[in-house]
Each structure stands twice: as structure tokens, then as C-alpha cells.
Amino acid sequence: MDSPGTAGPSSSSAGDAQQPVALAVAPPQPPPPQQQLSRYESQKRRDWNTFLQYLRNHRPPLTLARCSGAHVIEFLKYLDQFGKTKVHASGCAHYGQPSPPAPCPCPLRQAWGSLDALIGRLRAAYEESGHAPESNPFAARAVRIYLREVRDGQAKARGIPYEKKKRKRPPRLSRAAAKEESKVAAAPRRLHRCRRPPAPRRKGV
């Protein structure tokens, strides 16, 4: 009969002493939220990307450095296929009518106001991308002439004239009110001229 042996240290206590201590790791912080662009900035970015894509798809491909005012006009004519404004031809029975009574087969075009705003955004985006204002193709004289022709042509075809917003001038004063105002302004000058210097005080004997 075997004699019972002495009990040694428990394996569970030895294992607990050898286990490494787990360090607390902070959860990763989310990135800061990006500043939301305004409606104008978002539209300007989309227009700029659309124009760059147009240059890449051009045959032969064009670079921004070689882009001229003629290429900008070509781009505006390309956008006419996506227009939603009815522009009557000179031979159409509804030419010059703002509200035609019946439909007609005249094509749809981009409205002059949309093209003018588009050129303004692209002109700003070109300079904001680091290019010199002197080489801006969207500010070329040919582009301004083309936009003016589109405006005048659509105004005649649709019977809707485009009038420039006149700056409000301050109301002019009448002659009587102007004379009265000049008298009030000149009164302090007269008092200043008529004022005599004080007499010197005499010292006591």
C-alpha cells in the first residue's frame, strides 16, 4: 500500500502568476468631419470635373494648357444636347412668341443664363487651380462674344428680352434743397471767419 505523498503547489496558481497583464487600449477616434461645401462650391467642382472629362474624351485629346476660347465655345455647343430650353428657329411659326399655343419640332438648347453662370464658375475654378488669370480661356473675348450672341438670339426666338439690372442711384435733391444744404454747410465757416481773437488781459499794477 502506497503511502500518500505530500501535496505540491497547485498548477492553477502557477499558471495565474505566469499570465501577462492585458493593457487597456483606447478605441480609435473617428476622423474629424469634413466641412460641408456650399451649393455654389459643389456645383463649381462638378462643372470643373465635367470640363476636364470633356478634354480627356476630346479627339484628339486636349490638355488644359492648350485649351483656348475656341475649345470653350465648342464645349458650350456640346452641352446643347442636354438643354431643356426650347429655342424656335427663324422659320418656325412660333418664332418670337413667349408662350406658343402648340408644340413644334424646334430643338432644345441650354439657356443663356445657365451658360453664363457656368462660364463664371469655370473661370473661377481655373484660377483657383493655380493657373494665371491672363491665360484663362473662359475669360477670352471670343467666349464673351459667343454668350452675347446666344443671349440676343434666344431673346428674339423666345420673345423674352434679357434686360440688364440697373444700379439704383441715390435720389437727386431739388435745387432749393441743394441750396439750403449748401447754406447749412457754409454756416460754420462764416462763424469761424467772423470770430475775433480774445483781447490780451492787462496785468495789475
PENOR-V587217 format. One record per residue. RES is the residue in one letter. SS is DSSP state (h for helix, s for strand, l for the rest). PSI is psi as a letter, one per 20 degrees, with the letter a starting at -180 (999 if undefined). Layout:
# PENOR-V587217
RES;SS;PSI / RES;SS;PSI
This chain:
# PENOR-V587217
M;l;p / D;l;q / S;l;q / P;l;p / G;l;r / T;l;q / A;l;p / G;l;a / P;l;q / S;l;q / S;h;h / S;h;h / S;h;h / A;h;h / G;h;h / D;h;h / A;h;h / Q;h;i / Q;l;p / P;l;q / V;l;p / A;l;p / L;l;q / A;l;p / V;l;p / A;l;p / P;l;q / P;l;p / Q;l;q / P;l;q / P;l;q / P;l;q / P;l;p / Q;l;q / Q;l;p / Q;l;p / L;l;q / S;l;r / R;h;h / Y;h;g / E;h;h / S;h;g / Q;h;h / K;h;h / R;h;g / R;h;g / D;h;g / W;h;g / N;h;h / T;h;g / F;h;g / L;h;h / Q;h;h / Y;h;h / L;h;h / R;h;h / N;h;i / H;l;q / R;l;o / P;l;q / P;l;q / L;l;q / T;l;q / L;h;h / A;h;h / R;h;j / C;l;p / S;l;r / G;h;h / A;h;h / H;h;h / V;h;g / I;h;h / E;h;h / F;h;h / L;h;h / K;h;h / Y;h;h / L;h;i / D;h;h / Q;h;i / F;h;j / G;l;r / K;l;j / T;s;p / K;s;p / V;l;o / H;l;q / A;l;r / S;l;h / G;l;j / C;l;q / A;l;h / H;l;j / Y;l;p / G;l;j / Q;l;p / P;l;h / S;l;n / P;l;q / P;l;i / A;l;q / P;l;r / C;l;r / P;l;j / C;l;q / P;l;r / L;s;q / R;s;r / Q;l;p / A;l;q / W;h;g / G;h;h / S;h;g / L;h;g / D;h;g / A;h;h / L;h;g / I;h;h / G;h;g / R;h;g / L;h;h / R;h;g / A;h;g / A;h;h / Y;h;g / E;h;h / E;h;i / S;l;j / G;l;j / H;l;q / A;l;q / P;h;h / E;h;h / S;h;j / N;l;o / P;h;h / F;h;i / A;h;j / A;l;q / R;h;h / A;h;h / V;h;g / R;h;h / I;h;g / Y;h;g / L;h;h / R;h;h / E;h;h / V;h;g / R;h;g / D;h;h / G;h;g / Q;h;h / A;h;g / K;h;g / A;h;h / R;h;i / G;l;k / I;l;o / P;l;q / Y;l;o / E;l;p / K;l;q / K;l;o / K;l;p / R;l;p / K;l;p / R;l;q / P;l;q / P;l;p / R;l;q / L;l;q / S;l;r / R;h;g / A;h;g / A;h;h / A;h;h / K;h;g / E;h;h / E;h;h / S;h;h / K;h;g / V;h;h / A;h;h / A;h;i / A;h;g / P;h;h / R;h;g / R;h;g / L;h;h / H;h;h / R;h;h / C;h;i / R;l;p / R;l;q / P;l;q / P;l;q / A;l;q / P;l;q / R;l;q / R;l;p / K;l;q / G;l;q / V;l;999
